[in-house]
Amino acid sequence: MKYLLLIYSSEADWARPEGQAALPDIVARHETLQGELRASGMDWSAARLANTPAARTITTNADGQIVHDGPFAETKEQLAGFYLIDAPDMAAAEAWARKIPHIPGGKVEVRAIAHSPD
């Protein structure tokens, strides 16, 4: 089953000196995790997302569509990146999610990909 591991963190935290200092170590730890995923033989992909100023949200209502600058949700944390993995069950997906490196306060949401019945 496929799972999306959504990585949330605060762009403001990354912009602070502590966040900038932590960045090389976090990137190296992601590279290690990706090596583990490759070695596992699991089908996976991952990506870091551009910061929220580059995002656009398209809202659809009865009158049509409107394009807004920025992400849909206004929160303290932003969606920073993701891993899409093919794991046997939620417990296995959670185990991989626990390995995802992030700065203090970061979060990882684990969501199963819903499949429509054939």
One Martini backbone bead per residue (centre of mass of N, CA, C, O) as a GRO file, in nm:
protein
  118
    1MET     BB    1   0.099   0.035   0.018
    2LYS     BB    2   0.047   0.369  -0.004
    3TYR     BB    3   0.242   0.647   0.138
    4LEU     BB    4   0.226   0.971   0.283
    5LEU     BB    5   0.501   1.176   0.392
    6LEU     BB    6   0.448   1.467   0.567
    7ILE     BB    7   0.641   1.764   0.588
    8TYR     BB    8   0.658   1.981   0.871
    9SER     BB    9   0.748   2.334   0.893
   10SER     BB   10   0.913   2.629   0.978
   11GLU     BB   11   1.033   2.884   0.794
   12ALA     BB   12   1.126   3.061   1.031
   13ASP     BB   13   1.315   2.849   1.161
   14TRP     BB   14   1.506   2.822   0.910
   15ALA     BB   15   1.590   3.136   0.910
   16ARG     BB   16   1.736   3.091   1.145
   17PRO     BB   17   2.046   3.029   1.259
   18GLU     BB   18   1.978   2.742   1.364
   19GLY     BB   19   1.858   2.637   1.099
   20GLN     BB   20   2.103   2.689   0.918
   21ALA     BB   21   2.298   2.509   1.090
   22ALA     BB   22   2.116   2.237   1.052
   23LEU     BB   23   2.092   2.178   0.744
   24PRO     BB   24   2.334   1.989   0.668
   25ASP     BB   25   2.248   1.757   0.859
   26ILE     BB   26   1.964   1.708   0.748
   27VAL     BB   27   2.047   1.642   0.460
   28ALA     BB   28   2.229   1.402   0.532
   29ARG     BB   29   1.996   1.237   0.666
   30HIS     BB   30   1.829   1.213   0.409
   31GLU     BB   31   2.042   1.059   0.245
   32THR     BB   32   2.045   0.817   0.433
   33LEU     BB   33   1.747   0.742   0.410
   34GLN     BB   34   1.754   0.700   0.100
   35GLY     BB   35   1.952   0.465   0.117
   36GLU     BB   36   1.763   0.279   0.279
   37LEU     BB   37   1.537   0.270   0.071
   38ARG     BB   38   1.703   0.150  -0.158
   39ALA     BB   39   1.797  -0.108   0.005
   40SER     BB   40   1.495  -0.218   0.050
   41GLY     BB   41   1.333  -0.200  -0.244
   42MET     BB   42   1.147   0.022  -0.231
   43ASP     BB   43   0.895   0.212  -0.340
   44TRP     BB   44   1.001   0.558  -0.410
   45SER     BB   45   0.964   0.911  -0.318
   46ALA     BB   46   1.100   1.257  -0.325
   47ALA     BB   47   1.054   1.605  -0.190
   48ARG     BB   48   1.127   1.936  -0.201
   49LEU     BB   49   0.979   2.233  -0.133
   50ALA     BB   50   0.896   2.526  -0.197
   51ASN     BB   51   0.831   2.803  -0.075
   52THR     BB   52   0.532   2.970  -0.020
   53PRO     BB   53   0.569   3.220  -0.217
   54ALA     BB   54   0.547   3.005  -0.473
   55ALA     BB   55   0.259   2.963  -0.418
   56ARG     BB   56  -0.066   2.838  -0.530
   57THR     BB   57  -0.424   2.895  -0.511
   58ILE     BB   58  -0.721   2.729  -0.620
   59THR     BB   59  -1.045   2.856  -0.625
   60THR     BB   60  -1.372   2.709  -0.615
   61ASN     BB   61  -1.679   2.838  -0.733
   62ALA     BB   62  -1.976   2.937  -0.869
   63ASP     BB   63  -1.802   3.172  -1.041
   64GLY     BB   64  -1.529   3.002  -1.025
   65GLN     BB   65  -1.188   3.103  -1.040
   66ILE     BB   66  -0.921   3.159  -0.798
   67VAL     BB   67  -0.605   3.313  -0.753
   68HIS     BB   68  -0.367   3.258  -0.495
   69ASP     BB   69  -0.134   3.343  -0.287
   70GLY     BB   70  -0.016   3.072  -0.168
   71PRO     BB   71  -0.134   2.877   0.058
   72PHE     BB   72  -0.417   2.751   0.189
   73ALA     BB   73  -0.289   2.738   0.468
   74GLU     BB   74  -0.279   2.917   0.780
   75THR     BB   75   0.023   2.847   0.941
   76LYS     BB   76   0.308   2.775   1.121
   77GLU     BB   77   0.319   2.541   0.930
   78GLN     BB   78   0.475   2.386   0.649
   79LEU     BB   79   0.497   2.232   0.356
   80ALA     BB   80   0.820   2.090   0.269
   81GLY     BB   81   0.759   1.774   0.211
   82PHE     BB   82   0.814   1.429   0.076
   83TYR     BB   83   0.708   1.086   0.097
   84LEU     BB   84   0.667   0.804  -0.123
   85ILE     BB   85   0.546   0.490  -0.019
   86ASP     BB   86   0.575   0.120  -0.012
   87ALA     BB   87   0.390  -0.034   0.232
   88PRO     BB   88   0.237  -0.290   0.410
   89ASP     BB   89   0.178  -0.074   0.652
   90MET     BB   90   0.135   0.159   0.894
   91ALA     BB   91   0.369   0.070   1.076
   92ALA     BB   92   0.586   0.092   0.855
   93ALA     BB   93   0.535   0.388   0.783
   94GLU     BB   94   0.598   0.498   1.067
   95ALA     BB   95   0.889   0.400   1.080
   96TRP     BB   96   0.985   0.582   0.848
   97ALA     BB   97   0.885   0.856   0.963
   98ARG     BB   98   1.079   0.851   1.218
   99LYS     BB   99   1.343   0.897   1.020
  100ILE     BB  100   1.271   1.181   0.965
  101PRO     BB  101   1.432   1.469   0.939
  102HIS     BB  102   1.420   1.749   1.179
  103ILE     BB  103   1.337   2.012   1.336
  104PRO     BB  104   1.229   2.144   1.596
  105GLY     BB  105   0.870   2.104   1.555
  106GLY     BB  106   0.847   1.901   1.361
  107LYS     BB  107   0.643   1.715   1.119
  108VAL     BB  108   0.474   1.391   1.050
  109GLU     BB  109   0.250   1.278   0.810
  110VAL     BB  110   0.040   0.987   0.777
  111ARG     BB  111  -0.086   0.875   0.452
  112ALA     BB  112  -0.303   0.705   0.285
  113ILE     BB  113  -0.374   0.584  -0.022
  114ALA     BB  114  -0.653   0.607  -0.199
  115HIS     BB  115  -0.850   0.349  -0.341
  116SER     BB  116  -1.031   0.251  -0.591
  117PRO     BB  117  -1.245   0.042  -0.690
  118ASP     BB  118  -1.262  -0.204  -0.955
   0.00000   0.00000   0.00000
